[in-house]
């Protein structure tokens, strides 16, 4: 996947799948933010909405567990993981962190 051009919903689906969830994208017309609904395994019990690229409460557990660091740098944010020397810059710190997470998973 080309992370530079990927939309947030594409990254959200990729993150959910990397976490082992059965995820499907939900697009809202032409909204800038899309979300992922993760099936919880209980028939007709509902869906859990996740937006890893824009919701800190969804992204933070991934950031902490994978020891991803985020720093502000000259008008943008850098996310990195020193253990695997993976770095990504973006205007959105959570998006940068999720891209680092996906690159870490690719490297495994």
C-alpha positions in Angstrom: 0.0 0.0 0.0 1.2 3.5 -0.8 0.8 5.3 2.5 1.5 8.7 1.0 -1.7 8.6 -1.1 -3.8 6.3 1.1 -7.0 7.8 2.5 -7.6 7.6 6.2 -10.3 4.9 5.8 -7.8 2.7 3.9 -5.3 3.1 6.7 -8.0 2.4 9.3 -8.9 -0.8 7.6 -5.3 -1.9 7.3 -4.7 -1.1 11.0 -7.8 -3.1 12.0 -6.7 -6.0 9.9 -3.2 -5.9 11.3 -4.7 -6.1 14.7 -6.6 -9.3 13.6 -10.1 -7.8 13.3 -12.5 -8.5 10.5 -13.0 -4.9 9.4 -15.0 -3.2 6.7 -14.7 0.4 5.6 -17.6 2.8 5.9 -17.5 5.9 3.7 -19.6 8.9 4.4 -20.3 10.6 1.0 -17.2 12.8 0.5 -16.3 13.3 4.2 -12.6 13.8 4.9 -12.8 11.3 7.8 -13.9 7.8 7.3 -14.2 5.1 9.9 -13.8 1.4 10.3 -16.5 -0.8 11.9 -15.0 -3.8 13.5 -17.3 -6.9 13.9 -17.2 -8.0 17.5 -18.0 -11.6 16.8 -21.4 -11.6 18.4 -24.2 -12.1 15.9 -26.3 -8.9 15.4 -24.9 -7.4 18.7 -23.6 -4.3 16.9 -20.4 -3.0 15.5 -17.6 -1.1 17.1 -16.6 2.1 15.3 -12.8 2.8 15.1 -11.0 5.7 13.6 -7.3 5.0 14.3 -6.1 8.0 12.2 -8.2 10.6 14.0 -9.4 9.3 17.4 -6.7 9.3 20.1 -8.6 6.8 22.3 -8.5 4.3 19.4 -4.8 5.0 18.4 -3.2 5.5 21.8 -3.2 1.8 22.9 -1.4 0.9 19.6 1.1 3.7 20.1 1.9 2.7 23.7 2.0 -1.1 23.0 4.4 -0.7 20.0 6.5 2.1 21.6 5.9 4.5 18.9 7.1 8.1 19.6 5.5 11.2 18.2 7.3 14.6 18.1 6.4 18.0 16.7 8.9 19.3 14.1 8.6 22.4 12.0 4.9 22.5 11.5 4.4 18.8 11.1 4.7 15.7 13.2 7.1 12.8 13.1 6.3 9.3 14.4 9.0 6.7 14.8 10.0 3.5 16.4 13.7 3.3 17.3 13.7 -0.5 17.5 13.2 -0.9 13.8 14.3 2.6 12.7 10.9 3.4 11.1 10.1 7.1 10.6 7.1 8.8 9.0 6.1 12.5 8.9 2.6 13.9 8.5 0.5 16.9 9.5 -1.6 14.5 11.5 0.3 12.8 14.4 -2.1 9.9 14.7 -1.9 9.2 11.0 1.9 9.2 11.2 1.8 6.8 14.1 -0.5 4.4 12.3 1.7 4.4 9.3 4.7 3.6 11.4 2.7 0.8 13.0 1.8 -0.6 9.6 5.4 -0.4 8.4 6.4 -2.3 11.6 3.9 -5.0 10.8 5.3 -5.3 7.2 8.8 -5.7 8.6 7.8 -8.6 10.8 
